Amino acid sequence: MKNENTSRRNFIANTSKAGLAIGLTATVLPSLANRFSFSSSAADGIPYSQRPLLYGYKDLEAAIDAMTMEIHYTKHAKAYATNLAEAIVAEKVDTKSTSLEALMAKVSKYSAKLRNNGGGHFNHELFWQSMTPISTGKPAGKLLSAIEKDFGSFEAFKTQFDNAGKNRFGSGFAWLVINNDKKLVIGSTPNQDNPLMDVSELKGTPLLGLDVWEHAYYLRYQNKRADYINAWWNVVNWEMIQQRFDAAV
């Protein structure tokens, strides 16, 4: 309990120092397809660095407040990308021939620093893509059919996914993945692990990922993770999830 209270105090303190440039709008990329892979090098020469958001910090207010988005993206997620770059150099990873996805598949061969920050970077990049201010509220077409086939109904799918997020002890992510049998599966992973990792009990290609670390929701929701998850459905980017599904089947 002491560590949790300290963490919350530090988060709030960092929030107050972050500045008030909340109204800035993020760069809109020319094509969503350009963001599907996380493996291309950035202009500054740091492999796997952050991509610009497809929306502004305040654009997801239906679920996440602007200050949380700004802190989350510019502090927490940026730190993962920076630390990953350091680990890649230190451990002599050939980024020209190794994608981030491939790196996750053999992450047990690397250090805890690379595992934690590689996972943190992948997870956050997918999390940003999984949201949009103009959500359709529900998938359509083949993705919806697959959800109904594997979970019984869209509402049953949401309930199971909600439970994966709510019941994840401590910090982590909830996932919708497609496994090797082309079946949709819901689960969660601790900390910054993900279903691509060879150390993960849940395995598959991530289609949808939800960050349930406290820093993702604490300013608005405090300890009410369930309220955060319920609101988050209002900003799910089903178009992007459909693209991932189409690429995986």
C-alpha positions in Angstrom: 0.0 0.0 0.0 2.9 2.3 0.8 4.4 1.8 -2.7 1.0 2.4 -4.3 0.5 5.7 -2.4 4.1 6.8 -3.3 3.5 6.0 -6.9 0.2 8.0 -7.0 1.9 11.0 -5.3 4.8 10.9 -7.8 2.4 10.7 -10.7 0.4 13.7 -9.5 3.6 15.6 -8.9 4.9 14.8 -12.4 1.5 15.9 -13.8 1.8 19.3 -12.3 5.2 19.8 -13.9 4.2 18.7 -17.3 3.1 22.0 -18.6 -0.3 23.2 -19.9 0.1 22.7 -23.6 -2.9 20.4 -23.7 -4.6 22.0 -26.7 -1.8 21.1 -29.1 -3.0 18.9 -31.9 -0.9 16.0 -33.0 0.4 15.5 -36.6 -2.0 13.5 -38.7 -0.2 11.0 -40.8 -1.2 10.5 -44.5 -2.2 6.9 -44.2 -3.1 4.6 -41.3 -1.3 1.8 -43.1 2.0 3.7 -42.5 1.5 3.0 -38.7 0.8 -0.7 -38.9 4.4 -1.8 -38.4 6.4 -0.3 -35.5 9.8 -1.3 -36.9 11.0 1.5 -39.2 13.7 3.9 -37.9 12.8 7.4 -37.0 14.3 10.5 -38.7 16.5 11.1 -35.6 18.1 7.7 -36.1 16.6 6.0 -33.0 15.1 2.7 -34.0 11.5 2.0 -32.9 11.0 5.6 -31.7 7.5 7.1 -31.1 5.2 7.9 -33.9 3.0 11.0 -33.9 -0.5 10.6 -32.6 -3.3 10.6 -35.0 -5.3 13.0 -32.8 -4.7 15.7 -30.3 -4.4 15.2 -26.5 -7.8 16.5 -25.8 -9.6 14.6 -28.6 -10.3 11.5 -26.5 -12.1 13.4 -23.8 -15.0 11.0 -24.1 -12.8 8.6 -22.2 -9.4 10.1 -21.3 -8.7 13.6 -20.2 -6.2 15.7 -22.1 -3.7 16.0 -19.2 -3.5 12.3 -18.8 -3.0 11.8 -22.5 -0.2 14.3 -22.6 1.6 12.9 -19.6 1.1 9.4 -20.8 2.4 10.0 -24.3 5.2 12.5 -23.6 6.5 11.1 -20.3 5.7 7.4 -19.8 5.6 6.2 -23.4 8.6 8.4 -24.4 10.7 6.8 -21.6 10.0 3.4 -23.0 11.1 4.3 -26.4 14.3 6.1 -25.1 15.2 3.2 -22.8 14.6 0.7 -25.6 17.0 2.6 -27.9 19.6 2.4 -25.2 19.1 -1.4 -24.7 19.2 -2.0 -28.4 22.6 -0.3 -28.7 24.0 -2.0 -25.5 22.8 -5.5 -26.6 23.9 -5.0 -30.2 20.5 -5.7 -31.8 20.5 -5.5 -35.6 17.5 -3.3 -36.2 17.9 -3.5 -39.9 17.1 -7.2 -40.0 15.0 -7.5 -36.8 11.6 -6.0 -36.5 10.2 -5.1 -33.1 7.6 -7.9 -33.5 10.4 -10.4 -34.1 12.4 -9.0 -31.2 9.4 -9.7 -28.9 9.3 -13.3 -30.2 12.7 -14.0 -28.7 12.8 -11.5 -25.9 13.8 -14.1 -23.3 17.3 -14.0 -24.9 17.7 -10.3 -23.9 17.9 -8.3 -20.7 15.0 -7.3 -18.4 15.6 -3.7 -19.6 15.0 -4.7 -23.3 12.0 -6.8 -22.4 10.3 -4.2 -20.2 11.0 -1.3 -22.5 10.5 -3.1 -25.8 7.2 -4.4 -24.5 6.3 -0.9 -23.2 7.0 0.7 -26.5 5.1 -1.9 -28.6 2.2 -1.9 -26.3 1.8 1.9 -26.2 2.2 2.3 -30.0 -0.6 -0.3 -30.4 -2.7 1.4 -27.7 -2.5 4.8 -29.4 -3.6 3.2 -32.6 -6.5 1.4 -30.9 -8.2 4.7 -30.2 -9.9 7.5 -32.2 -12.2 10.4 -31.4 -14.6 9.2 -34.2 -15.3 5.7 -33.1 -18.0 3.7 -34.8 -18.8 2.2 -31.4 -18.9 -1.4 -32.9 -17.0 -3.4 -35.4 -18.6 -4.5 -38.7 -18.1 -7.1 -41.4 -15.8 -10.1 -41.0 -14.5 -8.9 -37.7 -17.9 -8.6 -36.1 -18.8 -12.1 -37.5 -15.6 -13.6 -36.0 -16.4 -11.9 -32.6 -19.9 -13.3 -32.6 -18.7 -16.7 -33.6 -16.0 -17.0 -31.0 -17.7 -15.2 -28.1 -21.4 -15.6 -28.8 -22.2 -12.0 -29.2 -20.6 -8.6 -29.2 -21.9 -7.8 -25.7 -20.4 -11.1 -24.4 -17.1 -10.2 -26.0 -17.2 -6.8 -24.3 -18.0 -8.4 -20.9 -15.1 -10.9 -21.2 -12.7 -8.1 -22.3 -13.9 -5.9 -19.4 -13.2 -8.7 -17.0 -9.7 -9.2 -18.4 -8.9 -5.6 -17.7 -10.6 -5.3 -14.4 -9.2 -8.5 -13.0 -5.6 -7.9 -14.1 -3.8 -7.8 -10.7 -1.6 -4.7 -10.4 -0.5 -3.2 -13.7 -0.7 -4.6 -17.2 -2.7 -4.8 -20.5 -5.9 -6.5 -21.6 -5.8 -8.0 -25.1 -7.9 -9.3 -28.0 -5.6 -11.6 -30.0 -5.9 -14.0 -32.9 -4.1 -17.2 -32.3 -2.4 -19.7 -34.7 -5.8 -21.4 -35.2 -7.3 -18.1 -36.4 -9.5 -18.0 -33.3 -10.1 -14.8 -31.3 -8.9 -15.0 -27.7 -9.1 -12.5 -24.8 -6.6 -12.3 -22.0 -4.2 -10.1 -20.1 -0.5 -9.8 -19.4 1.4 -8.2 -16.5 3.4 -5.1 -16.6 4.6 -4.4 -20.2 4.6 -8.0 -21.4 2.5 -8.8 -24.5 1.2 -11.8 -26.4 4.0 -11.7 -29.0 6.6 -12.5 -26.3 8.0 -16.0 -26.0 7.7 -15.6 -22.2 4.0 -14.8 -22.3 1.3 -17.3 -21.3 -1.2 -15.6 -23.6 0.1 -15.9 -27.2 -1.2 -14.6 -30.5 -1.2 -11.6 -32.7 -2.5 -8.5 -30.8 -5.6 -6.9 -32.4 -6.7 -4.7 -29.6 -4.8 -3.6 -26.4 -6.0 -1.7 -23.4 -3.5 -0.1 -20.9 -4.7 -0.7 -17.4 -1.8 0.8 -15.6 -2.9 3.5 -13.1 -1.1 6.3 -15.0 -3.5 5.6 -17.9 -6.6 6.7 -16.0 -5.8 7.9 -12.4 -6.4 11.6 -12.8 -10.0 11.3 -13.8 -11.0 7.9 -12.4 -8.7 7.5 -9.4 -9.0 3.8 -8.4 -12.2 3.2 -10.5 -10.6 1.1 -13.2 -14.0 -0.3 -14.2 -15.3 3.2 -15.0 -12.3 3.9 -17.1 -12.7 0.7 -19.1 -16.4 1.4 -19.6 -15.7 4.8 -21.0 -12.8 3.6 -23.1 -15.2 1.7 -25.4 -16.4 5.1 -26.7 -13.0 5.7 -28.4 -12.0 2.3 -29.8 -10.8 2.5 -33.3 -12.6 -0.4 -34.9 -11.4 0.6 -38.4 -7.8 0.0 -37.3 -8.7 -3.2 -35.4 -10.3 -4.5 -38.6 -7.1 -3.7 -40.5 -5.1 -5.8 -38.1 -7.7 -8.6 -38.3 -7.6 -8.6 -42.1 -3.8 -8.8 -42.1 -3.8 -11.7 -39.6 -6.4 -14.0 -41.1 
